[in-house]
Amino acid sequence: MKIDWEALGSVFGVSLIGTVALVGLFSLGVIALTKQDAAAAKGGSTVLPRTGAYACFTACALAVSYGIYLIVT
């Protein structure tokens, strides 16, 4: 059996970068929700943080859906 180490390294690298990006995006969404709570406590506008959080969570859901699509097809 011959292992293609270059292909294995490529898959590992792309998986690592994708995982870090997805976790980072989700973390930004959580931070935006925290900023929304802080803005609401101060009586400020909560529209921008909430929109940013929903955008981050939507991007995460789309990325996960695309990954599932790639696995199924």
N, C-alpha and C positions, 0 to 999 in steps of 0.2 A: 504494500500500500504506500502510495506517495502522497504526501500532504503538500498542498500549494500554500506555502507560508505567506506569500505576498497577498493572496486573496484573503486568507484568514486575518492578516493584519489590517487589510483594508476594511473588512467587515467590522472588526473590533474598533477601529478608529471612528468609522461613521456611527456605529452604535454608541460609542462613548460621547461623541460630540452631540448627537441627537438627544441622548439622555440628559446631559448637562443643560442643553438649551431648553428642553421641555420643563425640567425642574426649575430652572431660572425663570422661565415665563410664568409658571404657576406661582412662584414666590413673588414675582412682581404683582400678580393679581391679588395675592393676600395682603401685600404691603399697601396696595391701592385701597383695599377695603378698610385697612387700619387708618389710612389718611382720611377716608370718608368719615369714619367715626370721630376722628379728631376735629375735622372741619365742622361736623354737626354740633359737637360740643361747644365750639366757639361761635356758633351761629352763622357760619359761612356757607358757601355753596357746596353741595355735595355731588353735583352733576358730573364734573370732570373726573374725580376719582372713581366714581361708580362706573362711568363709561369706560375708563381705562381698565378697570378690573374685569368688567364683562368682556371686553375685547381680548384680554389675556386668557380668560377662561374659555372663550370661544375658540381661540387659536389652539389651545391645548386639546380641546375636544376634537377639533378638525385633524390635528396631528395624530391623535390616538385612533380616530376613525380611519384615516389613511393607512396607518400601520396595520390595522385589522384587515382592511381591504387588500393590502399587499400579501398578507398571510393567507387569506381565503382564496384569492385568485392565483 
